[in-house]
Amino acid sequence: MPTPTHDEAAHEIFCQNLAVKLEAGIRPQLRGLYEQHVKPDLGEQNHNPRTIAKAMRKFDRTRLWYRLRTDNQDRMYTISAEMIDGQIESLATKAKANSGKLGSLRLDPALKVPGYLSELDIHRKPGGYHTEFMADDVAAGAQYDRTITVHNMGSQGPNNDDPGLSLAAEIKRRFPKLNPRRILDLGCTIGNNTLPYADAFPDAEVHGIDCSAPCLRYAHARANALGASVHFHQMNAEQMSFAAGSFDLVISRILLHETSSAALPRIFRECSRLLSTGGVMLHSDAPQFNEMDAYRASLRDWDATCNNEPFMLTVYNLALEDMYAEADFERTRTFRGYAPSVHFQQHRTDPHATRSGGQYFFTGAIK
Ligand SMILES: C[S@@+](CC[C@H](N)C(=O)[O-])C[C@H]1O[C@@H](n2cnc3c(N)ncnc32)[C@H](O)[C@@H]1O
């Protein structure tokens, strides 16, 4: 983990507090504009999140919120980039020293990063998560680790692993007979939500894949530093080199919305191919739009238009369970639900000050 100076730490705290103010203090008030003006004006068209978002953007208060949130996102990356720039070589050296004891790291320099990751600066992070600036680079991973605390407003615990902890607990509750020998996490980035599966299923071999080499180097070093054995691979989830039927549990956390309409069916087919009979596929992302009212769905407009996550407004409208059926899962063996957040149960903060509302949505299917 990169170490901040006093001023960098203070700047980060300011950025995190402003994020809480925007999310828990100001955003809930904007619903009043919708109820009083937009909803009556739009009438029947009201059901469409895009139309609602467009109408909401006409109000100065909404536009100010968009501007402040966007500036705060850029502020978050500026603080961490300045912090990491000064330590980039020592971080790479430390990462190397922490590597190679537990689990493994397999990079593939020939892997082509998909266009949906390389053609825009995802989350407004310059260079996205895959760009490398030097040999043995871990900067993108270090930056992810540093910024997710600010982004999640501290609501996912000191190791930012609350989604993994909560979903692993939910899987154990829902599938008490599942005793996975091999577990695969798709789009694992720095493995923050992969490691909880190694704890929850100590007899299983845990693997994580991602396209980003700097994040995977960091993930491997991080896992070693935390005493966890996980095997990290640089692969595209659309086409993986693992043997058919070689996993009993395939999971992902906030991967789906970063892909594309063409990639998703390929990823689901790969999940189906890799799972053994009776194995479980579970994808956790923000809730689908049919889980909420149209106004709440329209809040995703900021992510899509300002935060370089254009697929969000599409993916949350897809009939995922139908797509699972098309990928060779039985329709009757699909499921969806919410895993209660372990951190939220313990700390009971304002649900608006969590990005997930104190629970993690998931969909999936049993092979
Ligand atoms: C928002 S991050 C998710 C991080 C992590 N799972 C977590 O819970 O914090 C999405 C990750 O998915 C990776 N990703 C996106 N598309 C992918 C693909 N087709 N194959 C492998 N990884 C992919 C990105 O590189 C990025 O690291």
The ligand as an SDF file (V2000), in Angstrom:
LIG
                    3D

 27 29  0  0  0  0  0  0  0  0999 V2000
  -14.2340   -2.4350  -11.2400 C   0  0  0  0  0  0  0  0  0  0  0  0
  -12.9330   -3.5420  -11.4330 S   0  0  0  0  0  0  0  0  0  0  0  0
  -13.4740   -4.8170  -10.3250 C   0  0  0  0  0  0  0  0  0  0  0  0
  -12.5610   -5.0620   -9.2340 C   0  0  0  0  0  0  0  0  0  0  0  0
  -12.7430   -6.1390   -8.2540 C   0  0  0  0  0  0  0  0  0  0  0  0
  -13.4440   -7.2990   -8.7170 N   0  0  0  0  0  0  0  0  0  0  0  0
  -13.3640   -5.5670   -7.0110 C   0  0  0  0  0  0  0  0  0  0  0  0
  -14.3090   -6.1760   -6.5330 O   0  0  0  0  0  0  0  0  0  0  0  0
  -12.9100   -4.5330   -6.5150 O   0  0  0  0  0  0  0  0  0  0  0  0
  -13.1750   -4.4170  -12.9380 C   0  0  0  0  0  0  0  0  0  0  0  0
  -11.9780   -5.2130  -13.3480 C   0  0  0  0  0  0  0  0  0  0  0  0
  -12.3690   -6.0890  -14.3990 O   0  0  0  0  0  0  0  0  0  0  0  0
  -11.3140   -6.1900  -15.3100 C   0  0  0  0  0  0  0  0  0  0  0  0
  -11.8950   -6.6300  -16.5920 N   0  0  0  0  0  0  0  0  0  0  0  0
  -12.7900   -5.9940  -17.3690 C   0  0  0  0  0  0  0  0  0  0  0  0
  -13.0710   -6.7450  -18.4480 N   0  0  0  0  0  0  0  0  0  0  0  0
  -12.3740   -7.8810  -18.3410 C   0  0  0  0  0  0  0  0  0  0  0  0
  -12.2370   -9.0450  -19.1310 C   0  0  0  0  0  0  0  0  0  0  0  0
  -12.9070   -9.1930  -20.2680 N   0  0  0  0  0  0  0  0  0  0  0  0
  -11.4180  -10.0080  -18.7100 N   0  0  0  0  0  0  0  0  0  0  0  0
  -10.7210   -9.9010  -17.5610 C   0  0  0  0  0  0  0  0  0  0  0  0
  -10.7920   -8.8200  -16.7630 N   0  0  0  0  0  0  0  0  0  0  0  0
  -11.5950   -7.8140  -17.1440 C   0  0  0  0  0  0  0  0  0  0  0  0
  -10.7110   -4.7980  -15.3540 C   0  0  0  0  0  0  0  0  0  0  0  0
   -9.3740   -4.8560  -15.8160 O   0  0  0  0  0  0  0  0  0  0  0  0
  -10.8240   -4.3710  -13.8970 C   0  0  0  0  0  0  0  0  0  0  0  0
   -9.6510   -4.6940  -13.1990 O   0  0  0  0  0  0  0  0  0  0  0  0
  1  2  1  0
  2  3  1  0
  2 10  1  0
  3  4  1  0
  4  5  1  0
  5  6  1  0
  5  7  1  0
  7  8  2  0
  7  9  1  0
 10 11  1  0
 11 12  1  0
 11 26  1  0
 12 13  1  0
 13 14  1  0
 13 24  1  0
 14 15  1  0
 14 23  1  0
 15 16  2  0
 16 17  1  0
 17 18  1  0
 17 23  2  0
 18 19  1  0
 18 20  2  0
 20 21  1  0
 21 22  2  0
 22 23  1  0
 24 25  1  0
 24 26  1  0
 26 27  1  0
M  CHG  2   2   1   9  -1
M  END
$$$$
